[in-house]
Amino acid sequence: MDRPKLAEAVTARKSEEKIAPRSRDFYRATAALFCGGFATFSLLYSAQPLLPAFAREFGISPATSSLVLSATTGTLAFALVFAGTLSDVLGRKRVMVFSLAAASATMLLAALARDWRELVLLRALTGVALSGLPAVAMAYLADEMAPNAIGLAMGLYIAGNTVGGLSGRLVGAVSADQGSWRAGFALVGAVSLASVALFAKSLPESRAFLPHKPDLGTLWKSLIGHFADPGLRLLFAIGFLVMGVFVTVYNYIGFRLQAPPFLLSQTQVGLVFGLYLVGGFSSAAMGELATRFGRRRVLWIGMAIMLAGLLATLLDDLPAIIAGVGLVTIGFFGAHSVASSWVGLRAETAKAQAASLYLLFYYLGSSVVGTLGGVFYQRAGWPGVAGLVGLLTVAGLAVALMLARVGPPRWMAGR
């Protein structure tokens, strides 16, 4: 069958081949993507609570220690742009399975790193490998799920992200307290490798997807179109700012809480990462508010909550600091959920590309601001970090208010 006829046949079968909610394939797919999201975020963030341990073991500054996370998110940011296109050629499932397997392998190798440079290099390679899952999972769901199944499936996938991020952080913190971050890395790598096997076995093969070679001219045209939209430009800026603030707070709060007068253990600091769980509730609540009152009227609220939390962390009172980190977490997840969903609504075409660009700036914020925060911590302690991210949060608030005045894109005029 020639390509045009094959495309017509695939299109004709799409409606009947979509995965229905609560069907056998629905449970297989969501279980697989939960495992995939769990492994991805566990691999990504297990290093975050270990920054003080790396600073002590390798004799490096807080800013330098942050490279173990920034190198991962930085390479992930740029690789995301290409991973989605690669899956258009090779297939969604194949790219996701290879991505998780490669990332798990580099994590296991990182546990054996002989020096700091080798560790950072392996973490950078982990970021490249990881790009294949977040860039492709949403495209897989859009391809294969029936419209009334996508919402629940996406929610379960994001739940896997949240649980994986928290679990990885806790494993990292406990392993550091036991004197071996290498054991923590090895455990996360091994569990992720097991998740790959479950993922590959459970995820149904693509049925409503037709591999094709990308048209570079069309891709470039859509890329220019995304940046021509002032609303999308501002949303990309929001992604950079909120993720930069969020990661920087969690990168260096451990240094503050392990120092006098608090002197918390690594495990106790790791428990602070449990606040990550409130993000799920915040995302849902802010999403509901955005649906009822409009994104323009809600986005700035998340930024204001983050700013209030940052002010609370300046107090020399442990409950106030923990409450402040909680408010930063609530505000971040709320703002991110509104902004990320807004990107898909504003983009006329190439919505997956627009989402990848948002994630590019999102993870660049993690890398750039996350490392810069270490310089401020080294020179001015926690007040320096709070001052930096406070200014960025104010900038985010200004961007959110600007977005409130940006009208709908031209292609939606008259709708």
Secondary structure, DSSP 4 states (H G I P E B T S, - for coil): --HHHHHHHHHHHHHHHSBPTTSHHHHHHHHHHHHHHHHHHHHHHTTGGGHHHHHHHHT--HHHHTHHHHHHHHHHHHHHHHHHHHHHHH-HHHHHHHHHHHHHHHHHHHTT-SSHHHHHHHHHHHHHHHTTTHHHHHHHHHHHB-HHHHHHHHHHHHHHHHHHHHHHHHHHHHHHHTT-HHHHHHHHHHHHHHHHHHHHHHSPPPSS-------HHHHHHHHHHHHH-HHHHHHHHHHHHHHHHHHHHHHHHHHHHHSTTT---HHHHHHHGGGGGHHHHHHHHHHHHHHHH-HHHHHHHHHHHHHHHHHHHTSS-HHHHHHHHHHHHHHHHHHHHHHHHHHHHH-SS-HHHHHHHHHHHHHHHHHHHHHHHHHHHHHHHHHHHHHHHHHHHHHHHHHHHHHHT----GGGTT-
